[in-house]
Amino acid sequence: MKNRLKVLRAEKDWTQADLADALDVSRQTINAIEKGKFDPSLPLAFKAARLFNLPIEKIFDDEYEA
C-alpha cells in the first residue's frame, strides 16, 4: 500500500519516533509502513488520519485500479 506518511511527517519536522509516539506504535512500525512493508490496521489508519486532519484516502492508497 502506498502512503504519504513520510512526506506528512517531514512537513511537521517529526522524526519516525515522534510519529510513533503520537500514534502509540513503535518506530519500527512507522518505518515498515513508510517503506510499504507493512499495511496499517484500520484503527491505526484512522488515528493517522485524525492526527494529520486528512481523510484516510489522502494518506493511504491501496493501489487498486479497476
All heavy atoms as TSV, in Angstrom:
chain	resi	resn	atom	element	x	y	z
A	1	MET	N	N	0.845	-1.177	0.000
A	1	MET	CA	C	0.000	0.000	0.000
A	1	MET	C	C	0.890	1.241	0.000
A	1	MET	O	O	1.769	1.382	0.843
A	1	MET	CB	C	-0.898	-0.025	1.241
A	1	MET	CG	C	-1.729	1.205	1.401
A	1	MET	SD	S	-2.768	1.230	2.882
A	1	MET	CE	C	-3.821	-0.155	2.609
A	2	LYS	N	N	0.655	2.116	-0.942
A	2	LYS	CA	C	1.382	3.383	-0.965
A	2	LYS	C	C	0.847	4.278	0.146
A	2	LYS	O	O	-0.317	4.171	0.525
A	2	LYS	CB	C	1.157	4.104	-2.295
A	2	LYS	CG	C	1.881	3.525	-3.465
A	2	LYS	CD	C	1.588	4.412	-4.651
A	2	LYS	CE	C	2.352	4.023	-5.872
A	2	LYS	NZ	N	2.007	4.887	-7.012
A	3	ASN	N	N	1.705	5.160	0.628
A	3	ASN	CA	C	1.241	6.109	1.634
A	3	ASN	C	C	2.104	7.369	1.602
A	3	ASN	O	O	3.185	7.377	1.030
A	3	ASN	CB	C	1.245	5.476	3.029
A	3	ASN	CG	C	2.633	5.190	3.531
A	3	ASN	OD1	O	3.331	6.103	3.961
A	3	ASN	ND2	N	3.064	3.940	3.457
A	4	ARG	N	N	1.583	8.410	2.205
A	4	ARG	CA	C	2.256	9.705	2.254
A	4	ARG	C	C	2.777	10.024	3.654
A	4	ARG	O	O	3.086	11.176	3.959
A	4	ARG	CB	C	1.282	10.812	1.834
A	4	ARG	CG	C	0.793	10.682	0.405
A	4	ARG	CD	C	-0.112	11.840	0.002
A	4	ARG	NE	N	0.549	13.110	0.220
A	4	ARG	CZ	C	-0.025	14.160	0.842
A	4	ARG	NH1	N	-1.243	14.089	1.299
A	4	ARG	NH2	N	0.634	15.284	1.003
A	5	LEU	N	N	2.900	9.017	4.513
A	5	LEU	CA	C	3.302	9.280	5.895
A	5	LEU	C	C	4.643	9.992	5.982
A	5	LEU	O	O	4.795	10.938	6.759
A	5	LEU	CB	C	3.372	7.988	6.699
A	5	LEU	CG	C	2.083	7.493	7.330
A	5	LEU	CD1	C	2.364	6.281	8.200
A	5	LEU	CD2	C	1.392	8.568	8.130
A	6	LYS	N	N	5.618	9.559	5.194
A	6	LYS	CA	C	6.945	10.163	5.274
A	6	LYS	C	C	6.891	11.643	4.908
A	6	LYS	O	O	7.491	12.482	5.586
A	6	LYS	CB	C	7.915	9.417	4.354
A	6	LYS	CG	C	9.339	9.877	4.485
A	6	LYS	CD	C	10.275	9.001	3.677
A	6	LYS	CE	C	11.712	9.405	3.900
A	6	LYS	NZ	N	12.637	8.504	3.213
A	7	VAL	N	N	6.149	11.975	3.866
A	7	VAL	CA	C	6.011	13.368	3.433
A	7	VAL	C	C	5.293	14.195	4.497
A	7	VAL	O	O	5.743	15.288	4.863
A	7	VAL	CB	C	5.247	13.449	2.092
A	7	VAL	CG1	C	4.922	14.887	1.727
A	7	VAL	CG2	C	6.047	12.773	0.986
A	8	LEU	N	N	4.184	13.668	4.999
A	8	LEU	CA	C	3.421	14.389	6.021
A	8	LEU	C	C	4.233	14.573	7.294
A	8	LEU	O	O	4.184	15.643	7.920
A	8	LEU	CB	C	2.120	13.636	6.324
A	8	LEU	CG	C	1.120	13.578	5.173
A	8	LEU	CD1	C	0.010	12.590	5.489
A	8	LEU	CD2	C	0.560	14.953	4.864
A	9	ARG	N	N	4.980	13.544	7.651
A	9	ARG	CA	C	5.842	13.622	8.843
A	9	ARG	C	C	6.911	14.690	8.646
A	9	ARG	O	O	7.160	15.506	9.540
A	9	ARG	CB	C	6.473	12.244	9.073
A	9	ARG	CG	C	7.398	12.155	10.230
A	9	ARG	CD	C	7.859	10.734	10.471
A	9	ARG	NE	N	8.554	10.106	9.366
A	9	ARG	CZ	C	9.830	10.352	9.045
A	9	ARG	NH1	N	10.535	11.206	9.740
A	9	ARG	NH2	N	10.398	9.722	8.034
A	10	ALA	N	N	7.513	14.732	7.469
A	10	ALA	CA	C	8.567	15.714	7.180
A	10	ALA	C	C	8.014	17.143	7.214
A	10	ALA	O	O	8.704	18.062	7.664
A	10	ALA	CB	C	9.199	15.422	5.825
A	11	GLU	N	N	6.795	17.312	6.738
A	11	GLU	CA	C	6.178	18.653	6.755
A	11	GLU	C	C	6.043	19.185	8.178
A	11	GLU	O	O	6.066	20.391	8.398
A	11	GLU	CB	C	4.802	18.611	6.083
A	11	GLU	CG	C	4.875	18.473	4.577
A	11	GLU	CD	C	3.519	18.293	3.924
A	11	GLU	OE1	O	2.484	18.242	4.645
A	11	GLU	OE2	O	3.479	18.196	2.688
A	12	LYS	N	N	5.885	18.292	9.129
A	12	LYS	CA	C	5.780	18.703	10.540
A	12	LYS	C	C	7.133	18.659	11.247
A	12	LYS	O	O	7.213	18.927	12.436
A	12	LYS	CB	C	4.771	17.812	11.269
A	12	LYS	CG	C	3.345	18.010	10.779
A	12	LYS	CD	C	2.381	17.354	11.727
A	12	LYS	CE	C	0.954	17.627	11.353
A	12	LYS	NZ	N	0.485	18.932	11.794
A	13	ASP	N	N	8.173	18.279	10.501
A	13	ASP	CA	C	9.527	18.168	11.050
A	13	ASP	C	C	9.576	17.166	12.191
A	13	ASP	O	O	10.221	17.398	13.205
A	13	ASP	CB	C	10.051	19.554	11.473
A	13	ASP	CG	C	11.563	19.591	11.585
A	13	ASP	OD1	O	12.230	18.820	10.878
A	13	ASP	OD2	O	12.079	20.378	12.401
A	14	TRP	N	N	8.859	16.058	12.018
A	14	TRP	CA	C	8.827	14.999	13.015
A	14	TRP	C	C	9.759	13.872	12.603
A	14	TRP	O	O	9.895	13.565	11.421
A	14	TRP	CB	C	7.429	14.397	13.146
A	14	TRP	CG	C	6.418	15.276	13.810
A	14	TRP	CD1	C	6.643	16.441	14.474
A	14	TRP	CD2	C	5.010	15.051	13.854
A	14	TRP	NE1	N	5.454	16.947	14.944
A	14	TRP	CE2	C	4.442	16.122	14.576
A	14	TRP	CE3	C	4.191	14.057	13.367
A	14	TRP	CZ2	C	3.073	16.205	14.814
A	14	TRP	CZ3	C	2.822	14.147	13.604
A	14	TRP	CH2	C	2.284	15.212	14.328
A	15	THR	N	N	10.363	13.233	13.577
A	15	THR	CA	C	11.125	12.004	13.328
A	15	THR	C	C	10.146	10.839	13.292
A	15	THR	O	O	8.973	10.990	13.677
A	15	THR	CB	C	12.155	11.755	14.445
A	15	THR	OG1	O	11.431	11.519	15.673
A	15	THR	CG2	C	13.111	12.926	14.615
A	16	GLN	N	N	10.638	9.684	12.876
A	16	GLN	CA	C	9.793	8.491	12.933
A	16	GLN	C	C	9.391	8.216	14.382
A	16	GLN	O	O	8.256	7.800	14.640
A	16	GLN	CB	C	10.527	7.279	12.353
A	16	GLN	CG	C	10.630	7.309	10.848
A	16	GLN	CD	C	11.301	6.075	10.283
A	16	GLN	OE1	O	12.017	5.360	10.982
A	16	GLN	NE2	N	11.085	5.827	9.008
A	17	ALA	N	N	10.289	8.464	15.300
A	17	ALA	CA	C	9.983	8.254	16.723
A	17	ALA	C	C	8.877	9.198	17.192
A	17	ALA	O	O	8.005	8.797	17.976
A	17	ALA	CB	C	11.236	8.433	17.568
A	18	ASP	N	N	8.905	10.450	16.730
A	18	ASP	CA	C	7.854	11.410	17.098
A	18	ASP	C	C	6.483	10.916	16.627
A	18	ASP	O	O	5.508	10.945	17.378
A	18	ASP	CB	C	8.119	12.784	16.477
A	18	ASP	CG	C	9.342	13.481	17.034
A	18	ASP	OD1	O	9.725	13.214	18.197
A	18	ASP	OD2	O	9.936	14.297	16.291
A	19	LEU	N	N	6.440	10.476	15.367
A	19	LEU	CA	C	5.178	9.985	14.820
A	19	LEU	C	C	4.741	8.711	15.538
A	19	LEU	O	O	3.563	8.536	15.850
A	19	LEU	CB	C	5.302	9.742	13.312
A	19	LEU	CG	C	4.045	9.254	12.599
A	19	LEU	CD1	C	2.857	10.180	12.842
A	19	LEU	CD2	C	4.310	9.078	11.116
A	20	ALA	N	N	5.673	7.843	15.817
A	20	ALA	CA	C	5.364	6.607	16.532
A	20	ALA	C	C	4.750	6.911	17.894
A	20	ALA	O	O	3.752	6.289	18.290
A	20	ALA	CB	C	6.628	5.764	16.689
A	21	ASP	N	N	5.323	7.875	18.604
A	21	ASP	CA	C	4.776	8.262	19.913
A	21	ASP	C	C	3.357	8.800	19.773
A	21	ASP	O	O	2.480	8.471	20.567
A	21	ASP	CB	C	5.661	9.318	20.578
A	21	ASP	CG	C	6.963	8.754	21.110
A	21	ASP	OD1	O	7.084	7.517	21.231
A	21	ASP	OD2	O	7.872	9.562	21.397
A	22	ALA	N	N	3.135	9.628	18.747
A	22	ALA	CA	C	1.815	10.226	18.545
A	22	ALA	C	C	0.765	9.167	18.205
A	22	ALA	O	O	-0.406	9.322	18.560
A	22	ALA	CB	C	1.882	11.276	17.436
A	23	LEU	N	N	1.194	8.095	17.533
A	23	LEU	CA	C	0.258	7.050	17.127
A	23	LEU	C	C	0.278	5.841	18.068
A	23	LEU	O	O	-0.439	4.871	17.846
A	23	LEU	CB	C	0.567	6.594	15.697
A	23	LEU	CG	C	0.354	7.649	14.610
A	23	LEU	CD1	C	0.791	7.111	13.255
A	23	LEU	CD2	C	-1.096	8.108	14.569
A	24	ASP	N	N	1.128	5.915	19.091
A	24	ASP	CA	C	1.234	4.844	20.089
A	24	ASP	C	C	1.638	3.505	19.461
A	24	ASP	O	O	1.045	2.461	19.735
A	24	ASP	CB	C	-0.076	4.708	20.868
A	24	ASP	CG	C	0.112	3.955	22.177
A	24	ASP	OD1	O	1.224	4.011	22.736
A	24	ASP	OD2	O	-0.851	3.305	22.631
A	25	VAL	N	N	2.646	3.576	18.572
A	25	VAL	CA	C	3.238	2.376	17.970
A	25	VAL	C	C	4.754	2.516	18.058
A	25	VAL	O	O	5.266	3.549	18.490
A	25	VAL	CB	C	2.807	2.184	16.490
A	25	VAL	CG1	C	1.308	1.952	16.391
A	25	VAL	CG2	C	3.233	3.355	15.624
A	26	SER	N	N	5.471	1.493	17.619
A	26	SER	CA	C	6.931	1.564	17.654
A	26	SER	C	C	7.478	2.321	16.436
A	26	SER	O	O	6.801	2.429	15.409
A	26	SER	CB	C	7.533	0.158	17.675
A	26	SER	OG	O	7.329	-0.474	16.424
A	27	ARG	N	N	8.700	2.804	16.569
A	27	ARG	CA	C	9.355	3.461	15.448
A	27	ARG	C	C	9.521	2.475	14.294
A	27	ARG	O	O	9.403	2.832	13.124
A	27	ARG	CB	C	10.716	4.032	15.865
A	27	ARG	CG	C	11.365	4.864	14.760
A	27	ARG	CD	C	12.862	4.995	14.915
A	27	ARG	NE	N	13.563	3.728	14.981
A	27	ARG	CZ	C	13.843	2.953	13.913
A	27	ARG	NH1	N	13.456	3.305	12.709
A	27	ARG	NH2	N	14.497	1.823	14.076
A	28	GLN	N	N	9.772	1.216	14.626
A	28	GLN	CA	C	9.929	0.187	13.598
A	28	GLN	C	C	8.645	0.009	12.793
A	28	GLN	O	O	8.696	-0.247	11.583
A	28	GLN	CB	C	10.352	-1.144	14.239
A	28	GLN	CG	C	11.761	-1.135	14.784
A	28	GLN	CD	C	11.869	-0.558	16.212
A	28	GLN	OE1	O	10.901	-0.072	16.785
A	28	GLN	NE2	N	13.061	-0.614	16.784
A	29	THR	N	N	7.505	0.148	13.453
A	29	THR	CA	C	6.223	0.053	12.749
A	29	THR	C	C	6.083	1.196	11.752
A	29	THR	O	O	5.688	0.981	10.605
A	29	THR	CB	C	5.047	0.066	13.755
A	29	THR	OG1	O	5.143	-1.093	14.586
A	29	THR	CG2	C	3.705	0.082	13.043
A	30	ILE	N	N	6.431	2.399	12.166
A	30	ILE	CA	C	6.375	3.554	11.265
A	30	ILE	C	C	7.310	3.333	10.082
A	30	ILE	O	O	6.942	3.570	8.923
A	30	ILE	CB	C	6.725	4.865	12.004
A	30	ILE	CG1	C	5.713	5.150	13.119
A	30	ILE	CG2	C	6.821	6.034	11.028
A	30	ILE	CD1	C	4.274	5.282	12.664
A	31	ASN	N	N	8.513	2.867	10.350
A	31	ASN	CA	C	9.480	2.606	9.293
A	31	ASN	C	C	8.925	1.591	8.292
A	31	ASN	O	O	9.004	1.795	7.075
A	31	ASN	CB	C	10.791	2.108	9.896
A	31	ASN	CG	C	11.864	1.933	8.863
A	31	ASN	OD1	O	12.152	2.832	8.080
A	31	ASN	ND2	N	12.479	0.768	8.838
A	32	ALA	N	N	8.342	0.519	8.790
A	32	ALA	CA	C	7.797	-0.523	7.915
A	32	ALA	C	C	6.618	-0.013	7.086
A	32	ALA	O	O	6.500	-0.336	5.900
A	32	ALA	CB	C	7.381	-1.731	8.744
A	33	ILE	N	N	5.762	0.804	7.684
A	33	ILE	CA	C	4.627	1.369	6.951
A	33	ILE	C	C	5.134	2.320	5.868
A	33	ILE	O	O	4.687	2.259	4.717
A	33	ILE	CB	C	3.647	2.096	7.893
A	33	ILE	CG1	C	2.961	1.092	8.820
A	33	ILE	CG2	C	2.599	2.878	7.099
A	33	ILE	CD1	C	2.155	1.731	9.944
A	34	GLU	N	N	6.072	3.192	6.218
A	34	GLU	CA	C	6.601	4.148	5.238
A	34	GLU	C	C	7.256	3.445	4.055
A	34	GLU	O	O	7.175	3.920	2.926
A	34	GLU	CB	C	7.615	5.079	5.899
A	34	GLU	CG	C	7.002	6.120	6.793
A	34	GLU	CD	C	7.993	7.117	7.366
A	34	GLU	OE1	O	9.211	6.975	7.132
A	34	GLU	OE2	O	7.531	8.054	8.039
A	35	LYS	N	N	7.893	2.314	4.297
A	35	LYS	CA	C	8.575	1.575	3.234
A	35	LYS	C	C	7.640	0.624	2.486
A	35	LYS	O	O	8.061	-0.050	1.558
A	35	LYS	CB	C	9.758	0.795	3.806
A	35	LYS	CG	C	10.866	1.703	4.275
A	35	LYS	CD	C	12.057	0.917	4.755
A	35	LYS	CE	C	13.127	1.884	5.214
A	35	LYS	NZ	N	14.424	1.536	4.722
A	36	GLY	N	N	6.382	0.574	2.905
A	36	GLY	CA	C	5.422	-0.290	2.237
A	36	GLY	C	C	5.568	-1.758	2.575
A	36	GLY	O	O	5.014	-2.625	1.901
A	37	LYS	N	N	6.284	-2.061	3.654
A	37	LYS	CA	C	6.479	-3.454	4.071
A	37	LYS	C	C	5.353	-3.930	4.988
A	37	LYS	O	O	5.234	-5.114	5.251
A	37	LYS	CB	C	7.819	-3.612	4.788
A	37	LYS	CG	C	9.002	-3.361	3.885
A	37	LYS	CD	C	10.296	-3.536	4.634
A	37	LYS	CE	C	11.472	-3.293	3.699
A	37	LYS	NZ	N	12.746	-3.435	4.395
A	38	PHE	N	N	4.569	-2.996	5.490
A	38	PHE	CA	C	3.520	-3.306	6.451
A	38	PHE	C	C	2.356	-2.363	6.192
A	38	PHE	O	O	2.555	-1.161	6.022
A	38	PHE	CB	C	4.066	-3.117	7.872
A	38	PHE	CG	C	3.058	-3.295	8.968
A	38	PHE	CD1	C	2.627	-4.556	9.346
A	38	PHE	CD2	C	2.541	-2.196	9.645
A	38	PHE	CE1	C	1.698	-4.719	10.361
A	38	PHE	CE2	C	1.619	-2.347	10.662
A	38	PHE	CZ	C	1.197	-3.620	11.018
A	39	ASP	N	N	1.148	-2.912	6.115
A	39	ASP	CA	C	-0.049	-2.090	5.979
A	39	ASP	C	C	-0.637	-1.851	7.366
A	39	ASP	O	O	-0.752	-2.793	8.154
A	39	ASP	CB	C	-1.093	-2.782	5.106
A	39	ASP	CG	C	-0.667	-2.879	3.651
A	39	ASP	OD1	O	0.190	-2.089	3.233
A	39	ASP	OD2	O	-1.190	-3.752	2.940
A	40	PRO	N	N	-1.001	-0.607	7.666
A	40	PRO	CA	C	-1.552	-0.321	8.989
A	40	PRO	C	C	-2.929	-0.948	9.166
A	40	PRO	O	O	-3.652	-1.159	8.188
A	40	PRO	CB	C	-1.651	1.208	9.004
A	40	PRO	CG	C	-1.841	1.568	7.571
A	40	PRO	CD	C	-1.014	0.568	6.798
A	41	SER	N	N	-3.262	-1.220	10.393
A	41	SER	CA	C	-4.623	-1.675	10.695
A	41	SER	C	C	-5.582	-0.519	10.421
A	41	SER	O	O	-5.159	0.651	10.358
A	41	SER	CB	C	-4.725	-2.089	12.161
A	41	SER	OG	O	-4.530	-0.950	12.992
A	42	LEU	N	N	-6.837	-0.828	10.286
A	42	LEU	CA	C	-7.821	0.227	10.058
A	42	LEU	C	C	-7.857	1.232	11.214
A	42	LEU	O	O	-7.847	2.447	10.971
A	42	LEU	CB	C	-9.195	-0.389	9.799
A	42	LEU	CG	C	-10.259	0.547	9.232
A	42	LEU	CD1	C	-9.777	1.260	7.973
A	42	LEU	CD2	C	-11.527	-0.221	8.955
A	43	PRO	N	N	-7.847	0.767	12.475
A	43	PRO	CA	C	-7.821	1.751	13.568
A	43	PRO	C	C	-6.579	2.650	13.522
A	43	PRO	O	O	-6.670	3.849	13.795
A	43	PRO	CB	C	-7.826	0.886	14.827
A	43	PRO	CG	C	-8.488	-0.382	14.407
A	43	PRO	CD	C	-8.036	-0.603	12.986
A	44	LEU	N	N	-5.423	2.091	13.156
A	44	LEU	CA	C	-4.208	2.901	13.068
A	44	LEU	C	C	-4.304	3.895	11.910
A	44	LEU	O	O	-3.889	5.044	12.038
A	44	LEU	CB	C	-2.971	2.008	12.909
A	44	LEU	CG	C	-1.626	2.723	12.829
A	44	LEU	CD1	C	-1.407	3.626	14.039
A	44	LEU	CD2	C	-0.508	1.702	12.700
A	45	ALA	N	N	-4.888	3.475	10.799
A	45	ALA	CA	C	-5.070	4.381	9.660
A	45	ALA	C	C	-5.987	5.546	10.049
A	45	ALA	O	O	-5.711	6.708	9.706
A	45	ALA	CB	C	-5.641	3.621	8.466
A	46	PHE	N	N	-7.066	5.249	10.774
A	46	PHE	CA	C	-7.962	6.309	11.237
A	46	PHE	C	C	-7.240	7.249	12.199
A	46	PHE	O	O	-7.422	8.472	12.144
A	46	PHE	CB	C	-9.205	5.724	11.928
A	46	PHE	CG	C	-10.335	5.425	10.991
A	46	PHE	CD1	C	-10.626	4.115	10.650
A	46	PHE	CD2	C	-11.101	6.446	10.449
A	46	PHE	CE1	C	-11.677	3.823	9.787
A	46	PHE	CE2	C	-12.143	6.173	9.585
A	46	PHE	CZ	C	-12.442	4.847	9.246
A	47	LYS	N	N	-6.424	6.692	13.064
A	47	LYS	CA	C	-5.685	7.505	14.037
A	47	LYS	C	C	-4.732	8.458	13.307
A	47	LYS	O	O	-4.619	9.639	13.657
A	47	LYS	CB	C	-4.913	6.582	14.983
A	47	LYS	CG	C	-4.518	7.197	16.282
A	47	LYS	CD	C	-3.988	6.107	17.219
A	47	LYS	CE	C	-3.689	6.654	18.579
A	47	LYS	NZ	N	-3.196	5.636	19.497
A	48	ALA	N	N	-4.049	7.955	12.284
A	48	ALA	CA	C	-3.145	8.793	11.490
A	48	ALA	C	C	-3.929	9.877	10.764
A	48	ALA	O	O	-3.497	11.041	10.706
A	48	ALA	CB	C	-2.367	7.942	10.492
A	49	ALA	N	N	-5.074	9.517	10.232
A	49	ALA	CA	C	-5.908	10.495	9.526
A	49	ALA	C	C	-6.337	11.621	10.466
A	49	ALA	O	O	-6.296	12.806	10.093
A	49	ALA	CB	C	-7.130	9.803	8.919
A	50	ARG	N	N	-6.734	11.258	11.677
A	50	ARG	CA	C	-7.116	12.291	12.657
A	50	ARG	C	C	-5.918	13.156	13.036
A	50	ARG	O	O	-6.041	14.374	13.165
A	50	ARG	CB	C	-7.721	11.640	13.901
A	50	ARG	CG	C	-9.137	11.151	13.709
A	50	ARG	CD	C	-9.798	10.771	15.023
A	50	ARG	NE	N	-9.097	9.705	15.723
A	50	ARG	CZ	C	-9.307	8.405	15.541
A	50	ARG	NH1	N	-10.213	7.999	14.682
A	50	ARG	NH2	N	-8.629	7.509	16.236
A	51	LEU	N	N	-4.763	12.522	13.206
A	51	LEU	CA	C	-3.561	13.252	13.596
A	51	LEU	C	C	-3.197	14.310	12.554
A	51	LEU	O	O	-2.849	15.437	12.897
A	51	LEU	CB	C	-2.397	12.274	13.790
A	51	LEU	CG	C	-1.047	12.890	14.177
A	51	LEU	CD1	C	-1.123	13.537	15.561
A	51	LEU	CD2	C	0.035	11.826	14.148
A	52	PHE	N	N	-3.278	13.943	11.283
A	52	PHE	CA	C	-2.921	14.863	10.208
A	52	PHE	C	C	-4.114	15.656	9.686
A	52	PHE	O	O	-3.973	16.471	8.778
A	52	PHE	CB	C	-2.249	14.112	9.059
A	52	PHE	CG	C	-0.872	13.602	9.412
A	52	PHE	CD1	C	-0.644	12.252	9.626
A	52	PHE	CD2	C	0.191	14.485	9.560
A	52	PHE	CE1	C	0.620	11.776	9.953
A	52	PHE	CE2	C	1.453	14.023	9.892
A	52	PHE	CZ	C	1.671	12.670	10.091
A	53	ASN	N	N	-5.295	15.398	10.264
A	53	ASN	CA	C	-6.514	16.101	9.877
A	53	ASN	C	C	-6.780	15.957	8.373
A	53	ASN	O	O	-7.053	16.937	7.687
A	53	ASN	CB	C	-6.455	17.575	10.298
A	53	ASN	CG	C	-7.827	18.226	10.301
A	53	ASN	OD1	O	-8.827	17.557	10.512
A	53	ASN	ND2	N	-7.862	19.514	10.042
A	54	LEU	N	N	-6.650	14.711	7.891
A	54	LEU	CA	C	-6.875	14.399	6.480
A	54	LEU	C	C	-7.743	13.148	6.367
A	54	LEU	O	O	-7.723	12.299	7.254
A	54	LEU	CB	C	-5.541	14.103	5.777
A	54	LEU	CG	C	-4.578	15.261	5.578
A	54	LEU	CD1	C	-3.219	14.732	5.116
A	54	LEU	CD2	C	-5.135	16.238	4.559
A	55	PRO	N	N	-8.465	13.019	5.250
A	55	PRO	CA	C	-9.177	11.755	5.019
A	55	PRO	C	C	-8.155	10.628	4.823
A	55	PRO	O	O	-7.056	10.860	4.301
A	55	PRO	CB	C	-9.954	11.992	3.723
A	55	PRO	CG	C	-9.883	13.463	3.457
A	55	PRO	CD	C	-8.712	13.994	4.202
A	56	ILE	N	N	-8.509	9.429	5.209
A	56	ILE	CA	C	-7.610	8.282	5.080
A	56	ILE	C	C	-7.066	8.161	3.659
A	56	ILE	O	O	-5.884	7.914	3.455
A	56	ILE	CB	C	-8.317	6.972	5.505
A	56	ILE	CG1	C	-8.500	6.958	7.020
A	56	ILE	CG2	C	-7.538	5.748	5.057
A	56	ILE	CD1	C	-9.252	5.759	7.529
A	57	GLU	N	N	-7.950	8.352	2.666
A	57	GLU	CA	C	-7.514	8.158	1.285
A	57	GLU	C	C	-6.512	9.212	0.807
A	57	GLU	O	O	-5.871	9.036	-0.225
A	57	GLU	CB	C	-8.713	8.067	0.324
A	57	GLU	CG	C	-9.622	9.269	0.335
A	57	GLU	CD	C	-10.736	9.185	1.378
A	57	GLU	OE1	O	-10.687	8.333	2.283
A	57	GLU	OE2	O	-11.663	10.015	1.280
A	58	LYS	N	N	-6.348	10.295	1.564
A	58	LYS	CA	C	-5.314	11.295	1.245
A	58	LYS	C	C	-3.959	10.884	1.813
A	58	LYS	O	O	-2.943	11.476	1.480
A	58	LYS	CB	C	-5.699	12.679	1.794
A	58	LYS	CG	C	-6.920	13.280	1.164
A	58	LYS	CD	C	-6.623	13.729	-0.238
A	58	LYS	CE	C	-7.839	14.450	-0.808
A	58	LYS	NZ	N	-7.648	14.841	-2.178
A	59	ILE	N	N	-3.942	9.874	2.685
A	59	ILE	CA	C	-2.703	9.385	3.278
A	59	ILE	C	C	-2.323	8.023	2.698
A	59	ILE	O	O	-1.168	7.791	2.354
A	59	ILE	CB	C	-2.835	9.272	4.811
A	59	ILE	CG1	C	-3.185	10.636	5.411
A	59	ILE	CG2	C	-1.537	8.733	5.418
A	59	ILE	CD1	C	-3.491	10.596	6.896
A	60	PHE	N	N	-3.317	7.145	2.582
A	60	PHE	CA	C	-3.061	5.782	2.134
A	60	PHE	C	C	-3.758	5.524	0.804
A	60	PHE	O	O	-4.881	5.941	0.597
A	60	PHE	CB	C	-3.568	4.774	3.173
A	60	PHE	CG	C	-2.920	4.954	4.525
A	60	PHE	CD1	C	-3.571	5.640	5.529
A	60	PHE	CD2	C	-1.649	4.457	4.772
A	60	PHE	CE1	C	-2.985	5.823	6.775
A	60	PHE	CE2	C	-1.048	4.637	6.013
A	60	PHE	CZ	C	-1.723	5.324	7.003
A	61	ASP	N	N	-3.066	4.807	-0.091
A	61	ASP	CA	C	-3.623	4.451	-1.397
A	61	ASP	C	C	-3.445	2.950	-1.574
A	61	ASP	O	O	-2.323	2.443	-1.525
A	61	ASP	CB	C	-2.873	5.213	-2.484
A	61	ASP	CG	C	-3.372	4.909	-3.883
A	61	ASP	OD1	O	-4.370	4.165	-4.014
A	61	ASP	OD2	O	-2.776	5.397	-4.838
A	62	ASP	N	N	-4.552	2.244	-1.794
A	62	ASP	CA	C	-4.466	0.786	-1.915
A	62	ASP	C	C	-3.918	0.339	-3.268
A	62	ASP	O	O	-3.741	-0.848	-3.509
A	62	ASP	CB	C	-5.809	0.133	-1.623
A	62	ASP	CG	C	-6.858	0.453	-2.669
A	62	ASP	OD1	O	-6.564	1.149	-3.650
A	62	ASP	OD2	O	-8.001	-0.012	-2.501
A	63	GLU	N	N	-3.635	1.263	-4.158
A	63	GLU	CA	C	-3.061	0.987	-5.475
A	63	GLU	C	C	-3.943	0.126	-6.349
A	63	GLU	O	O	-3.507	-0.437	-7.329
A	63	GLU	CB	C	-1.674	0.313	-5.335
A	63	GLU	CG	C	-0.683	1.129	-4.553
A	63	GLU	CD	C	0.646	0.428	-4.420
A	63	GLU	OE1	O	1.443	0.491	-5.363
A	63	GLU	OE2	O	0.873	-0.187	-3.370
A	64	TYR	N	N	-5.214	0.010	-5.996
A	64	TYR	CA	C	-6.140	-0.798	-6.777
A	64	TYR	C	C	-6.690	0.040	-7.920
A	64	TYR	O	O	-7.219	1.123	-7.705
A	64	TYR	CB	C	-7.290	-1.307	-5.900
A	64	TYR	CG	C	-8.310	-2.091	-6.679
A	64	TYR	CD1	C	-8.045	-3.390	-7.088
A	64	TYR	CD2	C	-9.529	-1.535	-7.016
A	64	TYR	CE1	C	-8.972	-4.112	-7.805
A	64	TYR	CE2	C	-10.465	-2.249	-7.741
A	64	TYR	CZ	C	-10.186	-3.530	-8.137
A	64	TYR	OH	O	-11.114	-4.233	-8.868
A	65	GLU	N	N	-6.546	-0.467	-9.112
A	65	GLU	CA	C	-7.074	0.220	-10.300
A	65	GLU	C	C	-8.119	-0.680	-10.925
A	65	GLU	O	O	-7.803	-1.765	-11.405
A	65	GLU	CB	C	-5.945	0.484	-11.303
A	65	GLU	CG	C	-4.786	1.264	-10.722
A	65	GLU	CD	C	-4.799	2.724	-11.107
A	65	GLU	OE1	O	-5.455	3.063	-12.083
A	65	GLU	OE2	O	-4.143	3.505	-10.398
A	66	ALA	N	N	-9.362	-0.243	-10.959
A	66	ALA	CA	C	-10.440	-1.060	-11.537
A	66	ALA	C	C	-10.476	-0.920	-13.044
A	66	ALA	O	O	-10.073	0.043	-13.610
A	66	ALA	CB	C	-11.777	-0.631	-10.955
